[in-house]
Amino acid sequence: MAYTDEGMTKISSQKAKKLFNDGQEVYLLYPDNTEAVMESVDQIEEHEYRDGQFGVE
């Protein structure tokens, strides 16, 4: 299953890292259509390893 909420724009892990470093709010997207605010760049690799997706509002 994949994240399907249309209120989020999916972005790549590279874009997530850039936007996060620029001070923008980036979300970790989960297959059950939940999300969490990214709190550190370290979360990118871990989330990506688990086939996670990233998004912005």
LINKANOR-V232949 format. One record per run of one state. SS is the DSSP state (@ for helix, = for strand, . for the rest). FROM is the first residue (numbers start at 1). LEN is the number of residues. If there is no record, write none. Layout:
# LINKANOR-V232949
ss=SS from=FROM len=LEN
ss=SS from=FROM len=LEN
This chain:
# LINKANOR-V232949
ss=. from=1 len=8
ss== from=9 len=3
ss=. from=12 len=1
ss=@ from=13 len=9
ss=. from=22 len=5
ss== from=27 len=3
ss=. from=30 len=5
ss== from=35 len=3
ss=. from=38 len=4
ss=@ from=42 len=8
ss=. from=50 len=3
ss== from=53 len=4
ss=. from=57 len=1
